[in-house]
Amino acid sequence: MATPTVASRLILEHRQPQHALSRTLALTDAASGTTPLSHQQTTLSLLKADIRILVAAIPRILVAVTRQGQVPQTASWAELRETALYLVVSLIELQLLVSLCLLWLVVPGVALLPWLGLQAASVWVILRYLNCRNRPFVFTVDRFASDALDDELQRLDWFVVGGLVNNAQMRRTVLPRLARIFGDDMRTFPSHRLGFAFDIALILLQRNLHIPTTRSIELYNSVRASLLKPETNGVRIIAHNTGALDVSWLLSRLCADLPAGRRLSKLQVFTFGAASVEVALPLGKAHPQSDSDSSLLYPDVTHFAFTDDPMAQIGVLYGVRQRLEGRFVGNLYTIHTTTSDLPRGYHYTLEDYLDALLPDGNPRTGVLGLVCKIDRELCEMRELAALVRSVPNEHLRTRDIKRRSWTALGMVADKRDHGDMAGPLSLEDVSRKARSLDGLRGYEDNLLAEAVRNKYRLRPSDYIPHISLILEVRE
């Protein structure tokens, strides 16, 4: 067999890492069978299932929380101090919990109370010191030092919701980088760290009970005020791992408070390694049905996840790939960490996502510059699961329809017999859209890439459909 030429080798090498980035399309609004998990199962059953998932992921989450996103030589003293204090308070809390559960049965309670009281006071003091700077604040972009392009027609409000990571590192490196890339002030809502055991417990409660936190309420008030401003053209939210839990609660409350239409459609949400197991929006026209139809009713949500991110493994990746019966809205870009193009061997911080997606603020480089593979099988499975749940219960009582509904063709025939074609059409729509997007690069049809406002802002010429070259090697 003849050896490939130099040109063919270059093209083959360019095509090799195409599977480093894949995309799962958002659920269409015709998928009316998707309902929130809390409306399908009892709270007790959801907690039991989620406890097993969180307990199995605790070692990986602990490594991700305690390990610095940078090498120790470049980490600041504030970052190392915050990590050390978090480890100390987590160990004290663990010893306190063990004492309450075990030693109370052996040692008289009166003799144990002073020791437990001292430990509780130590935990309170350390947590107050650890969270004294974790209040919402605005990081102002340096207009003179930044290479952002001035655009008077676009007045955008940006909100950054931090995750369970080092807040000192976020203030020192991540926020200046975000402000330089997107060219706007960043209103930041850092995470309140409670110690590892209580942080895991809070994640469990937020995922299943959807309880609001202080940060959730503050974020809701700020985002709602921005959406109601007539001079604001758009509102953008960046949420990292556990911050997506607050954003999930925010979206459900905003959609219940504000009418569908222009105000809600100004909101765009970007999550990175989301720890949420679902993100629900009302049924409606969340995406334009055609190029001539630009009207939206609800916010647009886009997710990004590393395959080795422990928070994404128990959150967005688990919710999209396994909990097909839930309503996890939004497009998902999965960054496969098997490729050698990615920096470092672990990926979980927000800076890791920026290094992979927007290195130097350029969406054309990094993984977004690769051809994005559309996961058609997963997209169709999600639509098919929604189609199964959308079949009314009374239609499943007859033996004939129940037998035919075991297959996709049977369910399509079932829907046709009853005059409801929303489900089958949604399945066809997602297949047609997946075929139309096949071969595009990651920055094409990508809201995050379009939001860049520095010198690397995309131009209309950047959206030329990608043409795949097929080489035939003849013997």
NUMARRO-432361 format. One record per atom (N, C-alpha, C, O): z, x, y. Coordinates in steps of 0.05 Angstrom, whole numbers, plus 5000, padded with zeros to 4 digits. Example, Ala and Ser with C-alpha at 12.3 -4.5 7.8 and 13.67 -1.06 7.14 Angstrom:
BEGIN
515652644886/515652464910/515652644934/516952854934/514252574955/514352734979/515752585001/516152685023/
# end
This chain:
BEGIN
500050174976/500050005000/500050185025/501550375026/498450105044/498250265068/500850245084/502150035085/501550475097/503950475114/503450335140/501250355151/505450195151/504950055177/504550255199/505550485198/502950185219/502450355242/504950355260/506850215255/504750525280/507050555299/507450285313/509750205318/505250155321/505549895335/506849685317/508549525327/506049685292/507249485274/510149545269/511749355267/510949795267/513749865263/515449775287/517649675283/514349815311/515849725335/516249425336/518449335343/514249275328/514448985328/516348895306/517948705310/516249025283/518048945261/520849015268/522648855262/521349245282/524049315290/525049115311/527349055312/523149015328/523948825349/524648555337/526348415347/523348485315/523748225303/526148235284/527148015277/527148465275/529148485255/531748345264/532948195248/532848395289/535448285296/535247995306/537047915321/533147845299/532847575310/535147395301/535747205316/536347445279/538447265269/541147335280/543247225271/541347525299/543947585312/544947365329/547347345335/543147185338/543846955355/542546705343/540146695340/544146505338/543146255328/544346025346/546346055359/542945805345/543745575362/543845325346/542045265330/545945175350/546244905338/546044705360/547544715380/544144525358/543544335380/545744125383/547244065364/546044025407/548043825412/547343565398/545043505393/549443415391/549043155379/547642975399/548342965423/545742825390/544342625407/546142385411/547942335395/545542225432/547141995437/546641765418/548241575416/544441785403/543941585383/545741625358/545841445341/547141845357/548941895335/551541745339/553641865343/551341485339/553641315346/555741305324/557941195328/555241435301/557241445280/559441645286/561541635273/558941835304/560942035310/563141915328/562541825350/565541925318/567841835333/570042045332/570042215314/571842055352/573942255351/575642245326/575942035314/576542475317/578042495292/580642335293/581542225273/581842315317/584342165320/583941865316/585841715311/581441775317/580741495312/579941445283/579341215275/579741655267/578941635239/581241675220/581341555198/583241845228/585441905210/588041875225/588041875250/590241855210/592841835223/593642115233/592642315224/595542115252/596442365263/597742535242/597442785243/599242415224/600542575203/598542715185/598942945178/596442585177/594442705160/592942935175/592343135163/592442895201/591143105216/592943345219/591943575217/595543305223/597343525225/597643675199/597643925199/597743535177/597943675151/595543855146/595844075137/593143745151/590743905147/590544145166/589644355158/591444105191/591144315211/593244535207/592744765213/595544465196/597644665192/596644865172/597145105175/595344785151/594344975131/592245155143/592145395137/590545055161/588545225174/589845425192/589045665192/591745345208/593045525227/594745735213/594745965220/596145655192/597845855177/596146065165/596846305165/593845985153/592046185141/590846375162/590146605155/590546285186/589346445207/591346605224/590546755242/593946575219/595946705235/595647015236/595847125258/595247155213/594947445215/592647525233/592947715249/590347395231/588047465248/588547405277/587847555295/589847175283/590447105311/592447305323/592247375346/594447385307/596447575317/595147845324/595947965344/593347935308/591948185314/590348155340/590248335357/588947925343/587347885367/588947855392/588147945413/591347745390/593047705413/594347965422/594548025446/595248135403/596748375410/594948615415/595748795430/592548615404/590748845408/589348835434/588348615442/589249055448/587949065474/584949035471/583749135452/583648915491/580748895491/579449165497/577049205492/581049355507/580049625513/581649825498/583849765487/580750075497/582250285485/584750345501/584650305526/586950435489/589450475504/589150665528/590650635547/587350855526/587151055548/586250925574/586951015596/584750705573/583750575597/585350335604/584850215626/587250245588/588850015594/590850085616/592050305616/591349895634/593249945656/596049905646/596549805624/597950005662/600749975655/601649685654/603249605638/600449515671/601149235671/600249095645/601648925635/597949175635/596949065610/598749145586/599448975570/599449405585/601149495563/603949365565/605149305545/604949335589/607649215593/607548925584/609448825571/605448775592/605248495584/605048465553/606348285542/603548635541/603348625512/606048695498/606748555479/607448895509/610048965497/612048745500/613548675482/612148615524/614048405528/613348165510/615148025500/610748105506/610047885489/610947935460/611847755447/610648175451/611548245424/614548225421/615548125401/616048315442/618948305441/619948015440/621547945424/618847845458/619747575459/618947425434/620347235425/616747495422/615847365397/617747435374/618447265358/618647685373/620447765352/623247635356/624447555336/624147615381/626747485386/626547195378/628447085366/624447055385/624046775378/624046735347/625146545337/622646925334/622546905304/625346935292/626046795274/626847125302/629547165292/631346935299/633146855283/630946805322/632446575330/631846335312/633746195304/629346295305/628646085287/629746125259/630745935246/629646375250/630846435223/633846385223/634946285204/635146455245/638046415247/638746125247/640646045234/637245965261/637745675261/637345545234/638745355227/635345645219/634645515194/636345615170/637045455153/637145865170/638445985147/641346055152/643145975137/641946215173/644646305177/646546085184/648946115179/645545865194/647345645201/648645525176/650845405177/647345555154/648445455129/650545635117/652145545100/650645885126/652546085114/654846145134/657146135126/654146195159/656146265179/657046015193/655345845199/659545985199/660545755214/659045725241/658545925254/658445485248/656845435271/658145535297/656745635314/660845515299/662145605324/661945905327/661645995350/662046055305/661746345307/658846425313/658446645324/656946265307/654146335311/653146255338/651146355348/654446065351/653545965377/653246175399/651246175413/655246355403/654846555424/652446735419/651046805438/651946815394/649746985388/647046845393/645146955405/646946595385/644546435389/644046385419/641846385429/646246335434/646046295462/645046535477/643446515496/645946775468/645047025481/642047065475/640547145493/641147005451/638347035445/636646835461/634546905471/637546585463/636046385478/635846465508/633846425520/638046575519/638046665547/636046895550/634746915571/635947075531/634147305532/631247205532/629547305547/630647015514/627946905513/627246775539/624946815549/629046625551/628446485576/627846685599/625946645614/629446905600/629047105621/626347245618/624947285637/625747325593/623247475588/620847295594/618847385606/620947035586/618746855591/618346805621/616146785630/620546785636/620346745665/619046985678/617346955695/619747225669/618547465680/615647485671/613947575686/615047415646/612347445635/610347245649/608047315652/611347015657/609646815668/609946775698/608946585710/611346965711/611846935740/609246945757/609146825778/607247085747/604747115761/602546935750/600246945759/603146775730/601146615717/600946335729/600946135715/600646335755/600146085770/597246075778/596046285781/596145835782/593345815791/592945965817/594545945836/590746105820/590046255844/587046275846/585646215827/586146355870/583246375875/582546675878/583746815895/580646765862/579647035865/577147025882/575146905875/577347145906/575247135926/573247355921/573947585918/570647285920/568547475916/568147635941/568247535964/567547895938/567048075960/564048035967/562348145954/563447895988/560747825995/559148076003/556648085999/560448276014/559048516023/558448706000/556348825999/560448735982/560048915960/558448795937/557448935920/558248525936/556948395914/553948385919/552948375942/552448385897/549548365899/548648075895/546248025888/550447885898/549747605895/547847515916/547947605939/546047335909/544147225928/545346985942/546546805930/545046975968/546046745983/544246505979/541846525982/545446295973/543946045969/545445815982/547345705970/544645746006/546045546020/545645266008/547345086013/543545225993/543044965981/544844905957/545144675949/545945115946/547645085922/550545145929/551245385932/552144945931/555044985936/556444905910/556744675903/557345115896/558545085869/561445155870/562345335884/563045015854/565845075850/566245165822/565445035803/567445405819/567845525792/570845525785/572545575802/571345455760/574145455750/574145615724/572445575707/576145795722/576445965699/579145895686/581245915698/579045805661/581345725646/581845935624/580445955605/583946095629/584446325611/585546235584/586546015581/585146405565/586146355537/588646515531/589946615548/589146525505/591546665495/591046965493/590947075472/590547085517/589947375518/591647495540/593247365553/591147755545/592647905565/591747815592/589447865600/593547685608/592747595634/592447815654/590847795673/593948035650/593648265668/590848385666/589648465686/589748405642/587048505638/585048315650/583048405662/585548055649/583747855660/583547885690/581447875702/585847925703/585947965732/584548215741/583248225762/584848435725/583848695733/580848725729/579548845746/579748625707/576948685700/575248435698/572948435707/576248215686/574547985679/573747835704/571447765709/575747765721/575247605744/573347735764/571447605774/573747995771/571648125788/568848115776/566948095791/568748145750/566148135737/564847865739/562447835744/566347655734/565347385736/564447315764/562347195768/565947395784/565247345812/562747495820/561147395835/562347735809/559947895815/557447765802/555347775813/557747665777/555447555763/554547285775/552247245779/556547115780/555746845789/555946805820/555146605830/556947015834/556747015863/558446805877/557646715898/560646725865/562346515877/565246585872/565946745855/567046455888/569846485884/570646355858/569546155849/572646475844/573546385819/576446265821/578346415826/576646005817/579345885816/580345905788/579245795769/582446055785/583346145759/585945995751/587745965767/586045915725/588445785714/589245955689/588345905667/591046155693/591946315671/593546155651/594545945656/593746275627/595346145606/598346205609/599046425618/600046025602/602946055602/603746145573/603545985555/604646385571/605246495544/608146425537/610046465553/608546315513/611146225504/612246375481/614346305470/610946595473/611646725448/609846625425/608946395426/609346795406/607346735386/607946485371/606146315367/610346445361/610946215345/610645955361/609445765351/611545945386/611345705402/608445665412/607645445416/606945885416/604145855423/602545725401/600845555406/603045805376/601745685353/602445385351/600745215345/605045325355/605945045354/604544885376/603844655372/604244995400/602944855422/599944805416/598944595422/598645005403/595844965395/595644735375/593844565377/597444725356/597444515336/597744235349/596344045342/599544215369/600043955382/597643885400/596943645400/596544075414/594344005431/591843925416/590243755424/591444055393/589043995377/589143715364/587143585360/591543615358/591743375342/593043145358/592342915354/594843205377/596042995393/594842965421/595342775435/593243165429/591943165455/593943125477/593542965496/596143265476/598243245496/597443415520/596343635517/597843325545/597143485568/599343685574/601743635570/598643915584/600444125593/600444125624/598943985636/602244285635/602244315664/599544425674/598544335695/598444605659/595844715667/593644495665/591844485682/593744325644/591844115642/591843925666/589643855676/594143855675/594343675698/593443805723/591943685739/594144055727/593244205751/590244235751/588944205772/589144295728/586244325726/584844065731/582744055744/585943845720/584743575725/584643505754/582643415764/586843555768/586943485797/584943645813/583643545831/584643905806/582844075821/579944005815/578243985834/579243965790/576443905783/575643635793/573443595803/577443435791/576743165801/576343175831/574443035841/577943325846/577543335875/574843465881/573543385901/574043665866/571443795871/569143615865/567143605879/569343455843/567243265837/566843045858/564642945862/569042975871/568942765891/567942865918/567342695935/567743125922/566743225947/563743185949/562243275931/562743055969/559843005971/558243265976/555943285969/559543465989/558143715995/557943905971/556444105972/559343845949/559244015926/556843935908/556643715899/555144135903/552744085887/553344105857/551943985841/555344255850/555944285821/558644405817/559744545834/559844345794/562444445786/562044585759/560944465741/562944825756/562644985732/565445065722/567145155737/565845035696/568445115683/567845315661/566045275644/569345535662/569245735641/571945735626/573945775639/571845675601/574345645585/574245845561/572245865547/576445985558/576646185536/578746095516/580946025523/578046105491/579546025467/581545785472/580645565473/584145835476/585945605479/585545455505/586445225508/584145575525/583445425549/581645185544/581644995559/580045205522/578344975515/579944725507/578944505509/582444765498/584144535491/584844375516/584744125516/585444515538/585944375563/583344245574/583444035586/581144385571/578544275580/577744025564/576643835575/578344025538/577743795521/579243555531/578143335533/581843585537/583443375548/582343295575/582243055582/581543485591/580443435618/577943255616/577743065632/576143315598/573643165596/574142875589/572942695600/575942835570/576542555562/577742395585/577142155588/579442525601/580642385623/578742335646/578842125659/577042535651/575042495673/573142275666/572442105683/572242265641/570342045633/571641775634/570241575637/574241765630/575741505632/576341435661/576641195667/576341635679/577141575706/574741535725/574841365742/572641695721/570341675738/568041535724/567741555700/566441385739/564141245726/562041445719/561641645731/560541365698/558241535690/556141545711/555441335723/555141775716/553041795737/553042065750/553542275738/552542065776/551942315791/554342495792/554042735790/556742385796/559142555798/559742705772/560142955773/559842565750/560442695725/558142885717/558743095704/555742825724/553442995716/553443255731/551943445723/555043285752/555243535767/556843745751/556743985759/558243665731/560043845716/558643975693/557343845677/558944235691/557944395668/560344565657/561844685673/560544565631/562844695618/561744905599/559844855584/562845155601/562145375583/564645465569/566545545582/564645445543/566945535527/566245785512/563945815503/568145965508/567746215494/569946245473/572346275479/569146225447/571146235426/573146005427/575546045425/572145755431/573845525436/575645475412/574745475389/578245435417/580145375396/580345075390/581844995372/578844915405/578844625401/577244555376/575144665371/578244355361/576844275337/574844055343/573243975326/574943945367/572943745375/572943725406/575043765419/570643645417/570343585445/568743325446/566443325438/570043115456/568742845455/567942755483/569342805502/565642635484/564642495508/563742215500/563042175477/563642035519/562641765513/559741775504/558241955511/558941575489/556141545482/554541475506/555241295522/552341615510/550741565534/548541775536/548241945517/547041775557/544841965560/545942225572/545942265596/546942395555/548042645564/545942855570/546443035586/543542825559/541343005563/538842845571/538542625562/537042965587/534542825594/532942775569/532642945551/531842535567/530142465544/527342575547/525842595527/526442645571/523842745576/523842925600/525842925615/521643065605/521543245628/521543085654/522443185675/520442845654/520442685678/523042545684/523442445706/524842535664/527442405667/529542625671/530242765653/530542645695/532542855702/535342735706/537142885714/535642485702/538242355707/540142395683/539342355660/542542475689/544642515669/546942335675/547342245698/548442275655/550742095658/553442235655/555342155668/553542445639/556042575632/555742885635/553542985638/558043025634/557843315636/556343445613/556043325592/555343685619/553843835599/555644065589/556944205605/555844085563/557744275550/556144475534/554344395518/556744735536/555544945521/557645125510/559545205524/557545185484/559545355470/558245615461/555945625454/559845835463/559146095452/561346185434/563646165440/560646305411/562646385392/561646625376/559446625366/563446825373/563047045354/563846945327/565746795324/562447045307/563146965279/565747095270/567046995252/566647315283/569147445275/571447385294/573547505292/571047195312/573147115331/575046925316/574146705308/577546995312/579346815297/579846545310/580146345296/579846535336/580146275350/577746095345/577945855341/575346225346/572946065341/572745975312/571645765306/573746145294/573646075265/575345825259/574545655242/577545785273/579145545268/578545325288/579545105286/576745385308/576145195329/573245095327/572644925311/571545205345/568945095348/567245135323/565644955316/567445365310/565845405286/566645225263/565045115249/569245175261/570344995241/569544705247/568844555230/569744635273/569144355281/566244285278/565544065271/564444475284/561644425283/560544445254/558844285246/561444645239/560344695213/561644535190/560244465171/564144465193/565544345170/566544065177/566243885160/567644015201/568543745208/566243585219/566143515242/564243535201/561843395210/562443105219/560842985233/564642995210/565242715216/566342685245/566542465255/567042915258/568142895284/565942885306/563642895299/566742875331/564842865353/565243115370/566643115390/563943335361/563943585376/561343605391/559243675380/561443535417/559043525433/558343795444/560043975445/555843835452/554944075465/553444255447/553644245422/551744435459/550244635444/552144865437/553844945452/551744975413/553345205403/551445445399/549545425384/552045665413/550745915408/552646095392/554746175401/551846155367/553446315349/552446605350/550046655345/554146795356/553447075357/554347205331/556747235327/552547275315/553147395289/553847685292/552247845304/556147765283/557148035288/556248235267/557248465266/554348165250/553348355230/551348555242/550748755230/550348485266/548348665278/549748905291/552048885299/548249125293/549349375304/549049385335/549949575347/547749175346/547249185375/549749105391/549849155415/551748995378/554048895393/556049125397/556449295380/557349135421/559349335426/561849285410/562749055406/563149505401/565749495387/565549345360/563549215355/567649365345/567649245319/569248995317/569448875296/570348905339/571948655340/571248505366/570648635386/571248245365/570348095388/572147845390/572047665373/573747825411/575347595415/576047555445/576847325452/575947755461/576647725490/574247615505/571947625496/574747515529/572647415546/570847645555/568447595559/571947875558/570248105565/568348185543/566148275549/569148145518/567348195496/564948005497/562648085492/565447755504/563247565506/561347635529/558947615527/562547725552/560847805574/559248055567/556948075575/560448245552/558948485544/556548415527/554448545528/556848215510/554748135492/552647965505/550247985500/553547775522/551647575533/550447665560/548047625564/552047775578/551147845604/551948135612/553448175631/551048325597/551648605604/550448675632/548148635636/552248775650/551348825677/550348585692/548948605712/550948345682/550148095694/547248025689/546247835701/545948155670/543148105664/542847935639/543548035617/541947685641/541747525617/539347605599/539147505576/537547775609/535247855592/535948075572/534548115553/538148205576/539048415558/541348305541/542248085545/542248465522/544248375504/543148175483/540748175478/544848015472/544047835451/542347605462/540747485447/542647535487/540947325499/538047405501/536347235504/537547665500/534747755501/533347745474/530947785472/534847685453/533747655426/532547375422/533347185436/530847355402/529847095395/532046935382/533347025363/532446695392/534746525382/533746355359/531846195361/535146375337/534446215313/535745945315/538245925319/534245735312/535345465312/536245395284/534745395265/538845325282/539945255256/539244965250/540844785254/536744925241/535744655237/537344505215/537844265217/538044655194/539544525172/542144405181/542844185174/543644565197/546244465206/545844235226/547344045226/543844255244/543344045263/542743775248/543843565256/541043795228/540443545214/542743445197/543043205194/544443625187/546843535172/548743385190/549943195182/549043475215/550843345234/549743065240/551242875241/547143045246/546042785252/546142605227/546542365230/545842725204/545942565179/548742455174/549042225166/550742625179/553542535177/554142305196/555542125189/553042335221/553442115240/552041865231/553041645236/549741895219/548241665209/549641515187/549641275185/551041665170/552541545148/554841375160/555241155151/556241485180/558541345191/557641105208/559240925214/555141115218/554240895235/553440645220/553040435232/553240665193/552540435177/554840245176/557040325168/554639995185/556839805185/558039765157/556639775137/560639725156/561939685130/560939455114/560739465090/560239235128/559239005113/556539055100/555838925081/555039245111/552539315098/552939485073/551139495056/555239605071/555739775047/556939615024/557439725003/557539355028/558839205007/556939124985/557739104962/554439094992/552539014971/551839264954/551739484964/551339214929/550839434910/548239574916/548139824914/546239424924/543539544928/543539744951/542539964949/544739654974/544739824997/546540064993/545940285003/548740024979/550540244974/549140464957/549540694961/547540364937/546240564920/544040714936/543740954933/542640574954/540540704969/541640884990/540241064999/544140854999/545241005021/546241285012/547341435028/545841344986/546741604977/544841824988/545642054990/542341754994/540441955003/539741895032/540141675042/538442095045/537542055073/535541835074/535541675093/533641825055/531641615056/532841345052/531941145064/534841325035/536141075031/537540975056/537440735062/538841155071/540141075096/538140995117/538540805132/535841135118/533741065137/532640785131/532340625148/532240735105/531240475097/533340255102/532640035110/535840325099/538040135105/537940055134/538239825141/537640255151/537640195180/535140035188/535339865205/532940105175/530439955181/530739665173/529839485187/531939615150/532239345140/533939175159/533438925161/535739295173/537539135191/536639165220/538139075238/534339275225/533239275252/534439475271/534039455295/536039665261/537339865278/536140135271/536640245250/534440245289/533140495284/534340725300/533140945301/536640685313/537840905329/538441145312/537841365321/539641105289/540341335272/537941495262/537841735266/536041365249/533641505240/532141645262/531141865259/531941515286/530541645308/532041885318/530742085326/534741885317/536242115325/535842345306/535642575315/535542285281/534942495261/532242615266/531842865263/530342455273/527642555278/527542705305/526042905307/529042615324/529142745350/530243025348/529043215360/532343065333/533543335330/531643515315/531543755321/530243415295/528243575281/525943665299/525143895298/525043475315/522843535333/523643735355/522143915362/526043705365/527043885386/527544165374/526944365387/528544175350/528944435337/526344585333/526144825337/524244445326/521644565322/520444665349/519244875351/520944505370/519844585397/521344825408/520044975424/523844875401/525345095412/525145345394/526145555401/523845325372/523645545354/522045775366/519745715376/523046015366/521646245378/522446305406/521546515417/524046145419/524946205446/527246415445/528646445426/527446565467/529546765469/532146625478/532146395487/534346765475/536946645480/537346555509/538746355514/536146695528/536546615556/534746385565/535146275586/532846315548/531146085555/532445825546/533545805525/532345625564/533645365559/536645415555/537845295537/537845585572/540645655570/541945615597/541145755616/543845435599/545045375625/546745605635/546845645660/547945765618/549445995627/547646205640/548346315661/545346255628/543446445640/542346335667/541946495685/541946075669/540945965694/543045975716/542345955739/545645985709/547745985729/548146255742/549546275762/546846475732/547146735744/545946735772/543746635777/547446855791/546646845819/546347115831/546247145856/546347325815/545947595826/543047675825/541247495823/542447925826/539648015827/538147965802/535747985801/539647895780/538347845754/537847545750/537347455728/537947385771/537447105768/534747055756/532747185763/534646865738/532046805724/530146665743/530946505760/527646735739/525446605755/523846415737/524146435712/522246245748/520646065731/518846205712/518346105690/518046455719/516246605701/517746695676/516446775656/520446685676/521946775653/522146565631/523146625610/521146325636/521246115617/518646065602/518145855591/516846275602/514446255587/515146245557/516646425548/514146055542/514846045513/514146305499/512046425504/515946385482/515646625467/513446595446/513446395431/511646785444/509546785424/510146985403/510247225408/510546895378/511147065356/508547195346/506547065342/508747455341/506547605330/506947645300/509047745292/504947575284/505147605255/503147825246/500747805251/504248025234/502548245224/502048215195/503848155179/499648265187/498848275159/498348555151/496548685162/499748655131/499348925121/497548905097/498348795076/495249015100/493349005078/493549255060/494249475069/493049215035/493149435016/490549605020/490249805006/
# end
